[in-house]
Amino acid sequence: MAADGFDAAAQVAVVTGGGSGVWQALCGALAQSGIRDLEAARRVAAAINETYSHSPALALELDVVESRSVEALVEKVETEIGPIDLWCSNAGIHAGDGLGETTNWRRSLDVNLMGHVNAARAVIPRMVERGNGHFVVTAFAAGLLTDFRCAPYAASRHAAVALAEWLDYVCR
């Protein structure tokens, strides 16, 4: 059980970008308590199911940039599995070097900021209606400390922190 009272046992959790890295570990930790690459996500889900039979995991394809894709996934999960108790909005990209190209900026803002916005629009009203739920925005250290290697990444992660602070304020 987490300090805020969240207990992952028998809860429905969605982790975007859960096919690799720290998010793969998060998926395993959630399973123990109770995607950019769909094949990687499927391997993670299979490993979770093999190790933690009491915590079934599914790998579902999701384009966080497309609001309809996010809305459809939320509807599918809540209809077929149950109400989403925890949404970990983690999908992100590091695009471009230095000031980057316009396409780097658009892609970075789409994934690293609008992915969170699309998820918040789709899932938070349901959580508010139920009076229960947790929504986590990941911005990494670049959200607080500028990553001097890549301006689009740094700016989009700073924007994600601002969004998270705004959500925290309005959802209290």
N, C-alpha and C positions, 0 to 999 in steps of 0.2 A: 504494500500500500504506500502510495506517495504521500508526501507531507500535506498536500492539499486535500487528501481524502480519496483520490482516485485509486481504485483497485481494478487492475486489468483483468482479473478473473471474471469470466463469463461476460465480457464486454466486447463490443464491436469496435475495432480500430481500423482506420484507413491510414496508410502511410504512402504518400506519393514519393516517387523516387526511391522505393524500397528495395531495388534490385542490386544495390552495390554499396560499398563503403559503410559509413557509420549508420546509414539507414537500414542496411542489411542487419547490422547488430541490433538496432532498435526493434526490428521485426522479431528477431530471436528473443530479445528481452521481454517483449510483450507476450510472446507465446509462453515463455518460461513462467511468467506471472500468471498465468491463468490459461518512376519507372521511365525510366528512359529506355530501358532494355527489357522488353517483356520476357525474353528467354531467361535473363538473369533473375527477374522477379519470380518466374516459374521455378527456377532452381532453389531460390530462397524459400518459397512456399513449400516445395517438396521436402526440403531439409527440415523445416519447422514441423511439418506433418509427421515426418519420420521420428523426430526427436521428442515432440510434445503432442501426443495424440489427443490430449484434452483441449488443445487450442488450434482448431482447424484454420488453415491459412489458404487464401486464394490469391492468384496473380491475375489481375485484370488490367486490360489496356486502357490508358487514359491519356488524353492530350490536355494538359492543364491550361493551355492557351485558348482552347475552344470551350466557351462557357456551356454550350449545349452538351459537349462530351462530359463535362463535370456534372452538370445537372442530371444527365442520364445515368451516370455511375452512382450518384447519390440515391436516385430513385431505385435503381436495381438493388443496391446493397440494402436499403431500408425495407424494400418489399420482400426480397428473397432471404435476407439474413436477419435483419433486425435494425433497430434504431442505432445510428452511429453515435457512440459514446466519446470517441476520441478521433479527431482528424489531425494528422501530422502533415502539414503542408511543407514538404521538403524538396520537391523537385526544383532543380536549378541548373543553370549552365554558366560556364565561364567562356565568353566569346570575345575574341579580338585581343589585340595587344595595344598598349598605349592608349591613345585617344579613340582608336578603333574606327571602323567604317560605319556608315549609317545602318547597314544591315545588322552589325553587331549590336548597336544600340537598340534597334527594334526588337531583335530576338531576345536580348537580355531583359529588357523591360517587359516583354510579353511573358517570358517564363518566370523570371525572378520576382516580378511584382504582380502582374495580372493573373498569374497562376494562383496566387494567394487571394486576390480579389474574387476571382471566379469561384474558388472553393468557399470563401466566406459567404458570398451571396447564396450559394446552393445549400450549405449545411447549417450555418448559424441560425437562420430563422427557425429551422426545425428544432434545434437544440433549445432555443429560447422558448418556443411553444411548449416543449416537454419540461422545461425548467431544469435541464440537465445536459451536460456535455462539456467537452474540452476541445479547444481549437488552438493548435500550436503552429506558429510561423517560424520557419528557420531562416536566418539571415547570415549565419556564421559570423566570424570576427569581422569580416569585411563590412558588415552592417554598422559596426561601431568604429572600426579603425579602417581607414582607407587602404585598399589594396592598390598600391602604386603601379602595379604591372598592367592594370586593365581598368580604364575609366568606366566603361559600360557596366562591368561587373560590380565595381565599388558603388556607383551611383544607384544601381538597381537594388543592391542589398541595403543601402541606406534607406531607400524608399520603402523597402519591406519592413524595416524597423519602425518607421513612421506609421505605416499601416497597422502594425501590431499594437503600437501604443494607442492609436485611435480606436481600434477594436476593443482593447482593454477598457478604455474610458466609456465607450457607448454601451458596452455589454454588461456593465456592472449593475 
